[in-house]
Amino acid sequence: VQLQASGGGLVQAGGSLRLSCVASGSVLVINFMGWYRQAAGKERELVASIDNDGRANYADSAKGRFTISRDNAKNTVYLQMNSLKPEDTAVYYCYADIWTVTRIRAPYVWGQGTLVTVSS
């Protein structure tokens, strides 16, 4: 099982980006999916998560600006980021809590990270 993230890039303050992360391999069920980020010199922090019923949870810094969603048929999670600020600059990592077809639970499968840079 692996996660592949995409969608990062360079954007000006006030702009928008949409991150995507798709799970592939022997996926049976995905419980939670979400995004963390890690800025230079800082610890990794949760940005948003969503369960398989679509209930979302956001960090205070993301509320009102970011929207997390998922497509269960495609095993994909999205993060729509609007009104971006320079302080949103970080490497964004997707993660998923997955049950495999062999009935093994992998509670934290991580994607490779995608860099988001917001210029002022």
Order of alpha helices (4+ residues) and beta strands (2+ residues): beta-beta-beta-beta-beta-beta-beta-beta-beta-beta-beta
